[in-house]
């Protein structure tokens, strides 16, 4: 488990399915994600089972718990996926599903924890990520953590009745070391 001041990252549990179904069937949340079809309980159960088997070597998936005194509350999830041990790179993704925790630093701290884990524990050289151009919170978070904008795919996603760009980011271990001091 990875622990900060505001959050702790822990492995996913079967009991988290109810949170995932609530969060990832909410259009206000999924507008920022690649998913667009309704999430089913069976599909989510299979996803969690796969995390413990075939995907275990290529996907470090965590639940974000808010630390509030003695209480812990799942508020989202994040991962490093497509982990490539040969080239030492992975792709980062995050979703804060509990909207009460948006824009309060929980996502930024959680992201910093998993990035540190990626560079220090998984020996990654590079972490990639992306955000839709209308997701200003995510873009600000990436830049705050030291990611550099590397490009833009124009009008690649259809969300909220319009086409939007996807902004791509990259962070190298040496850049992270300079930023995290």
C-alpha positions in Angstrom: 0.0 0.0 0.0 1.1 3.5 -0.8 0.3 6.2 1.7 0.3 10.0 1.5 -1.2 12.7 3.7 -4.6 12.7 2.0 -4.9 9.3 0.4 -3.8 5.7 0.5 -3.6 3.5 -2.5 -4.5 -0.2 -2.0 -5.2 -3.2 -4.2 -8.7 -3.6 -5.6 -11.1 -5.9 -3.7 -14.3 -7.5 -4.9 -16.2 -5.3 -2.5 -15.1 -2.3 -4.6 -17.5 -3.4 -7.4 -20.4 -1.4 -6.0 -18.2 1.8 -6.1 -17.0 1.2 -9.6 -20.6 0.6 -10.9 -21.7 3.8 -9.3 -18.8 5.9 -10.5 -18.4 4.4 -14.0 -22.0 4.6 -14.9 -22.2 8.3 -14.1 -22.0 10.4 -17.3 -20.5 13.3 -15.4 -17.5 11.1 -14.6 -17.2 9.1 -17.8 -17.2 12.2 -19.9 -13.5 12.4 -19.0 -12.7 8.7 -19.6 -12.4 6.5 -22.7 -15.3 4.3 -21.6 -18.8 5.1 -22.9 -20.8 2.0 -22.6 -22.6 1.1 -19.4 -20.6 -1.0 -16.9 -22.2 -4.2 -15.8 -21.6 -6.1 -12.6 -20.5 -9.2 -14.5 -18.1 -7.2 -16.6 -16.5 -5.5 -13.6 -16.2 -8.9 -11.8 -14.3 -10.3 -14.8 -12.1 -7.2 -14.9 -11.2 -7.6 -11.2 -10.5 -11.4 -11.7 -8.3 -10.6 -14.6 -6.3 -8.1 -12.5 -5.3 -11.1 -10.3 -4.3 -13.3 -13.2 -3.2 -12.4 -16.7 -3.1 -8.6 -16.3 -1.1 -8.8 -13.1 2.2 -8.3 -14.8 1.1 -5.4 -17.1 -1.3 -3.5 -14.9 -0.7 -2.0 -11.4 -4.3 -1.1 -10.5 -5.1 0.6 -7.2 -8.1 2.0 -5.3 -7.7 5.5 -3.9 -8.9 5.8 -0.4 -9.3 9.2 1.3 -7.8 9.3 4.8 -10.1 11.2 7.1 -9.1 10.4 10.7 -9.8 6.8 11.4 -12.2 6.6 8.4 -11.2 5.4 5.0 -13.4 5.9 2.0 -12.8 4.7 -1.6 -13.0 7.8 -3.8 -11.5 6.6 -7.1 -9.0 4.4 -8.9 -5.8 4.8 -10.8 -3.3 2.6 -12.5 -0.1 2.1 -14.5 -1.1 -0.1 -17.4 0.6 -1.5 -20.5 3.7 -1.9 -18.3 6.5 -2.9 -20.6 9.4 -4.5 -18.7 11.7 -4.5 -21.8 11.5 -0.8 -22.5 10.7 0.3 -18.9 7.6 2.3 -19.7 3.9 2.4 -18.8 0.7 4.4 -19.2 -0.9 6.3 -16.3 -4.6 6.7 -15.8 -6.8 8.1 -12.9 -10.4 8.6 -12.1 -11.8 10.3 -9.0 -15.2 8.8 -8.9 -16.5 10.6 -5.8 -17.2 14.1 -7.0 -17.0 15.6 -3.5 -13.2 15.1 -3.8 -12.7 16.8 -7.1 -10.3 19.8 -7.1 -9.1 19.3 -3.6 -5.7 17.7 -4.2 -6.6 14.1 -3.7 -6.1 13.1 -7.3 -2.8 15.0 -7.5 -1.4 13.3 -4.4 -2.6 9.8 -5.6 -1.0 10.4 -8.9 2.3 11.5 -7.3 2.2 8.2 -5.2 1.8 5.9 -8.2 4.3 7.8 -10.3 6.9 7.4 -7.5 5.9 3.7 -7.3 6.4 3.4 -11.1 9.9 5.0 -11.1 11.2 3.6 -7.8 9.6 0.2 -7.6 8.9 -0.8 -11.2 12.1 0.8 -12.5 10.3 2.6 -15.2 12.1 5.1 -17.4 9.0 6.7 -18.9 5.3 7.2 -18.0 2.8 8.3 -20.6 -0.6 9.7 -20.1 -3.4 11.6 -21.9 -6.4 13.9 -21.2 -9.2 15.3 -23.3 -8.7 18.9 -24.1 -11.8 20.0 -22.2 -10.5 18.3 -19.0 -8.7 21.3 -17.6 -8.3 19.8 -14.1 -6.5 16.8 -15.5 -4.2 18.9 -17.7 -3.3 21.1 -14.8 -2.5 18.0 -12.6 -0.3 16.5 -15.3 1.7 19.7 -15.7 2.0 20.2 -11.9 3.4 16.6 -11.6 6.1 17.4 -14.2 4.6 15.8 -17.3 5.3 17.5 -20.5 2.8 18.0 -23.3 4.1 15.9 -26.2 1.3 16.2 -28.7 -2.3 16.4 -29.5 -4.6 14.2 -31.5 -7.1 16.5 -33.1 -10.8 15.7 -32.7 -10.1 12.1 -31.7 -13.0 11.6 -29.3 -16.7 12.4 -29.4 -18.0 13.5 -26.0 -20.9 15.8 -25.0 -22.1 16.1 -28.6 -18.8 17.4 -30.1 -15.4 16.1 -31.2 -12.5 17.0 -28.9 -8.7 16.7 -29.0 -6.7 14.3 -26.8 -3.6 15.9 -25.2 -0.7 13.4 -24.8 1.9 13.7 -22.0 5.1 12.1 -21.1 7.3 12.1 -18.0 10.9 10.7 -17.9 12.5 9.4 -14.7 15.2 12.2 -14.8 12.5 14.9 -15.2 10.5 13.4 -12.3 13.6 13.3 -10.1 14.2 17.0 -10.7 10.6 17.9 -10.1 10.0 15.8 -7.0 12.8 17.3 -4.9 
